[in-house]
């Protein structure tokens, strides 16, 4: 089976990687595991005659935007170009752990700051400026200062995926794309996963709902589809520590000068 590359590279897992259900990664608990009503704005990874092969950037961006919309009612539109540049993504793609770790380390910028617009017509321009400009890095670091983002690896059996979905949308690997006679997507025999997408729901019949970065962004995987890799995410606002302001009172004066007596 020939595998056309769409941007997903399987991570090399390490002993230090956190695993869902056996890690210290924090988690929010949401009342339903269906994230449909919080899906983000559609952003396509392929247009203007080029395919960025930045699916790990788009999938991760969709997940974080969906998470923050549900948790804080925020409407975010992140720059996937910026995510890819910060993560060192280039064709044929990247692995999703490298991408989310770069986001953790450096932050993210807005789509308006570095858009994938009609002027981006070749791959070298898509992945520029590299490195990002000083002002872009300042913007990314501001996000980093305001938010904490963490992740863990999810076992890909249905029970684990369903449980993890009550805590965040999931990033999963898929084969792109083969469709059966019912319009459901599947992985052909002996094929490997080539693409990274957001899974936002698992139906009662076992099929998986996806939000994709290609045309027809809403897709459904067959019930017998088992991803070859999956991640859960956790995002929260950092607590701001207010500076301690000394009050200029008579007792404060005594404390500063005669602390042993006050």
N, C-alpha and C positions, 0 to 999 in steps of 0.2 A: 504494500500500500504506500503510494507516494504521499508525503505530507507537505502541503504548501504552508510556509511559515507566515503566521499572522502577528507574531510578536511575543508569544509566550515561550520562555525558556525555563525548564524545570529547575528549581533551586537545588543547590547542594545542601542538604540538611546537616546541621551540626548538633552535637550533644547538648549544647547550651540553648538550642531553640526551645521556646515554650510551647507546650502542647495543651490544647483545650481540655479542661477537666482534670489536669494534673499540674497546673501552673499557678503562679501568683498574679497573673495578669488581671487587673480589675475588670468588672463587668457591670453594665447596667441591665436591669431586668425590665422588659417592656410587656405590656398586657397581651399583645398579639405578636405573632412572628411573621405577619404579612406586612411588608413595607411599601405596598403599592402606592398608597396615597401620599407618600413623601418622596417619590422619585424625582430626580433632578432634571434640569434642562438637557435636551438631547445635544450631544457633541459627537461628531463623527471623526474617526481617526483617518479616514480615507476620503479625500476630495481634491478638487483642483488638479486631478490627474496623478496624484501621488498617494501612496499608503505609508503613513508614518511608522507603521509596525510598533506603535507605542501603546498597545492594548493594555499593558500593565499600568501605564499612567492613566489611561481613560477609565479602566475598571476601578482602580483605587480611588480616583477622583470622584467617580459616581457614588462609591460606597461612603466616603467621608461626607460628601455633600448631603446624601440621604440621611445619614446618621445625625448630622448637625441640624437638619431641618426638623427631624422628629424630636430630638432632645431639646433644642433651644429655639425652634421655629425660625432658624436662620435660613436665608436664601443665599447660597454661595455658588459662585461660578469660577472654579479654579482654572488656571492655565495649564493644560496638559503638556504644552510645549515646554513650559518652565519646569514641570515635574520631570519630564524626560531629560532635560539638560542637566538638572541637578543630580539625577540618578545615573548619568552617563549612558543613557539609552541611545542606541543606534541600531539600524537594521543589522541583523535580523530580529532584534528585540531585546528583552531583558527579563530577569526573573522578578516576581512580585515582592520577594523579601528585600532585595536590593532597593527597589523603588520605595517601599514603605519606610525602610530604614533611612534612606536619604531624606524623606519627608520629616521623619522624627529629628534628624540631625540639623536640617537646614530650614525647615518651614516650606511655605508655598506662596506663590503670587497669584493675582487675579487674572482671569481671562482677558479683561480689558487692558491689562498691562502688556501682555504678550499673546495676542490672539492668533488663531489659525484662520486668517481671513483670505480674501481673494488674491492678495499680493504674494501669498506663500505658494509657489508653484514648483518648487524643487526641494528635494530632501535636505540639502545643505542649508537652505534658508530656514526650513522648519526647525532644525536643531541649532539655531543661532539666535542671539549671540551666546557663544560658549567660550569662557564662562559668562554667566549673566552679568549685566552691568552693575555698578556699585549701588545705584538706586534700587534696582530689582532685588539685590541681595538684602538691602535694608528692609524692604517690604516683606521679604520672606522671613527674615529674622523677627520681625514684629509679630507675625503669626506664630512663630516658634515660641516667642515670649508669652503669648496669650493662651496657647493650647498645649495639651499633652496628648500624644497619640501612641497607642500600643497595639500589639497584635499577638496572636498565637496560632499555631497550626491546628487545624481541625481534622480528626480522622474522617474519612470520606464515606463511612457507612451512613445510611439514611437516619438512624437514630441520633447519631452525633450531629449531623447536619441540621436536623430539625431542632434539636436542643440549642445549638449555637445560634440559630436564626432568631431566637427569642432575646438575644443579647445584641446582635448587630446584623446588618446585611452581610452576606458572605462573598468573598472573592473565590471563584472556582475556575479551574482549568477545564476547557472543553475542546472537542474537535470541531474545527470550522471548515465547512459546514456540510452536513449530509442530512437530507430530509426524507422521511418515509412517506407512504401514501396517505397517512393521516395528517401530514403537516407537522409532525414532531421530529425533532433533531436527535441524532444518534451518532455513535462512533463506529465506523466500520471495523471489521475484524482486523487485528494486527496494526491498527492505527494508533498513533500517540496524540496527546492533546497539543494543540498549536495556538490556543487563544485564551485570554483571561477576561472574564466578565463578572458582573455582579449577579448573584442569585438573591432575589428578594422575597421568594415564597416557595414552599413545597406544598403541593395540593394533596388532598386526601387520597388520591389515586397514585401518589408517588411521583408524579411529574413535577419538574422544576421550572419555575418562572424566572426568566433572565431579562436583564436590561443590558443591551449590547451597545457597542460603539461603531457598528456598521448599520447599513440600511435595514429597515424593519427591526427596530431596536428592541421590540418586545418579542421574545422567542420562548418556546417551550421545549424542554428536554424530555425524552422518553423516560418512563418510570424505571427502566432497567439501566439507565445511564449512571455510571459511578465516576465522578471526577477523579483525576489522578493526583490532584493537589487542591487544598482549600485553606483559607485563612479567615479568622474572625478578628474584628477590630474593636478598639475602645478609644473614644475621644472625649476629652473633658476640658473645660476651661480651667486654667491654673488659678489658684488662689493668690490674690494680690496681698502682699504684706505691707500694711500701712506704716509709714515711718513714725517712730515715737517722738512726739513733740513735748519737750519739757515745759511745764507750766511755770510761768514766772510769778510765784507766790512767795509770801514770807516764809512759809514752811519749806518750799522748794529751795529758797536761799539758804535756810538753816541746814537742809539736807546736803546741799552741795559743799558747804563749808565745814559743817560739823556732823558728818554722817553718823558718827558713833553716838551722838546725843539725840538723834531724831528717830 
